[in-house]
Structure formats: C-alpha cells, structure tokens
Amino acid sequence: RRGAEVVFVDEMRVGLLGQSRRVWGKRGEKVRQRVELRYEWAYLILGVDPIKKRLMWAWLERVRGVDLAEVLRRWKAQGVVGLVWDNAAFHRSRAVGEVDVSAAVFT
C-alpha cells in the first residue's frame, strides 16, 4: 500500500557499569578502597525503514510487552503497518498482539 511502512525492528540494552578505581593517597602506602559497582541501563527500541531511509526509536526503562505495545501504537499512528523482528518472548505477548500490526519473524 502506498504510504505504508514496513520497518525492521530490534532492541538493545545500553548501559553503564559504574566503577571508581583511581584514588589519591600517600606515596608508598597502599590505598584500600571498597569496590562499589552500580549498574545503570535503558533499552533502545530502533525501527529502520530502508526504503524511505527513516529511523524511528524509543527509550524504555524495561522491555515488557505492555511497554513495547505503547511504542508500536505510536509508530502505527505514524503509518507503520508491518514489522520484521526476531523471535523474542515479549514480541509474542498479548499486549503486542492487540496493537494489530503485521509482523514477520526472522531467526
């Protein structure tokens, strides 16, 4: 259909493992420091339409079917009628299925 878009979609976790290593101390004395690890990340959902040369993206705190369905509703309102994505479990969730966007799966 003219004007309708089929996009290739995938998601990835982008994050940071915060760790402080360098400290000031007296010369010749060993500095003992507690190692504090802090994990921080977000998920990037990226859609690519190679025909129209268009990128669409959304940032999510968690990837669940409900959150992904909200992104797909916004993209559907912008003209997306079909998706090509992998076979992740949340892609097959009930909330995503209710959005009514055709999906092709690749493995």
C-alpha positions in Angstrom: 0.0 0.0 0.0 1.3 3.4 -0.9 2.5 5.5 2.1 2.5 2.4 4.4 5.7 1.5 6.0 7.3 -1.8 6.9 10.1 -1.4 9.4 12.9 -3.7 10.7 12.8 -3.5 14.5 15.1 -4.7 17.3 16.0 -3.6 20.8 19.2 -3.4 22.7 20.3 -2.7 26.3 22.6 0.3 26.6 24.2 0.7 29.9 26.9 1.6 32.2 28.8 -0.4 34.9 29.9 2.5 37.1 33.1 1.7 38.9 35.6 4.1 40.6 39.2 2.9 40.6 41.6 5.9 40.8 42.1 7.5 44.2 44.5 9.9 45.7 46.8 8.6 48.5 50.1 9.0 50.2 53.1 7.8 48.1 54.4 4.5 49.2 51.2 3.5 51.1 48.6 1.1 49.7 45.2 2.6 49.4 42.4 0.3 50.3 39.1 1.1 48.7 35.7 -0.6 48.7 34.7 -1.6 45.2 31.2 -0.2 44.5 29.6 -1.4 41.4 26.4 0.3 40.1 24.5 -1.0 37.0 22.5 1.6 35.1 20.9 0.9 31.7 18.0 1.6 29.4 16.6 -0.1 26.4 16.7 1.4 22.9 13.9 0.2 20.5 15.0 1.0 17.0 13.0 0.8 13.8 14.6 1.1 10.3 12.7 1.7 7.1 15.3 1.2 4.4 13.0 2.3 1.5 12.2 5.7 3.0 15.6 6.0 4.7 13.9 6.6 8.0 14.8 5.8 11.6 12.4 5.6 14.5 13.4 5.0 18.1 12.1 4.9 21.6 13.8 4.6 25.0 12.3 2.3 27.6 13.3 1.6 31.2 12.1 -2.0 30.9 11.2 -4.2 27.9 7.9 -5.8 28.6 5.0 -6.5 26.2 3.0 -3.6 27.6 5.8 -1.1 27.2 6.6 -2.3 23.7 2.9 -2.2 22.7 2.8 1.5 23.6 5.7 2.2 21.3 4.1 0.2 18.5 0.8 2.2 18.9 2.7 5.5 18.4 4.5 4.1 15.4 1.3 2.7 13.9 -0.2 6.2 14.2 2.8 7.4 12.1 2.0 5.0 9.3 3.8 1.7 10.2 1.7 -1.3 9.1 4.3 -4.1 9.3 7.3 -5.2 11.4 10.2 -7.5 10.8 11.8 -8.6 14.0 13.3 -11.6 15.9 11.5 -14.2 18.0 11.9 -12.7 21.5 9.3 -13.7 24.0 7.9 -10.1 24.6 7.3 -9.8 20.8 4.7 -12.5 21.1 3.0 -11.1 24.2 -0.8 -10.5 24.3 -0.4 -6.7 24.6 1.8 -6.5 21.4 -0.7 -8.8 19.5 -3.6 -6.4 20.3 -1.8 -3.5 18.5 -2.8 -5.1 15.2 0.5 -4.5 13.3 1.5 -7.3 10.9 4.8 -9.0 12.0 7.3 -11.2 10.2 9.7 -13.1 12.3 13.3 -13.9 11.4 15.7 -16.1 13.4 
